[in-house]
């Protein structure tokens, strides 16, 4: 099965808990990510200030995840986008890590027991600390 991870870096670092936002730094920035693998498909939003993460299961297919990721992220965060990466591998987690290193990124991933994973900067510890408001 192919694993596709799409990562967008944002020009802000924010806190969902405190409802605050400031300019990103080289070491602290929010991300929007999309993942499709054999465990499912997800949209992931990271909040750098609190190292918080929100994850939504979505109904996209691996074949359509890149288009969905680009359209959705440009629509909601277009003015904040700084970088974007598409990782596409058939070699599982180790393939994702290798592809990240090849792009000059940390190969640090947070991985759930269910198989959902997302990228985070080296030396960080992201996990869900807040609940998205409806």
Helices and strands as residue ranges (DSSP letters): E 3-10, E 12-15, E 20-23, E 31-37, E 40-47, E 52-57, H 65-77, G 78-80, E 81-89, H 92-102, E 109-111, E 117-119
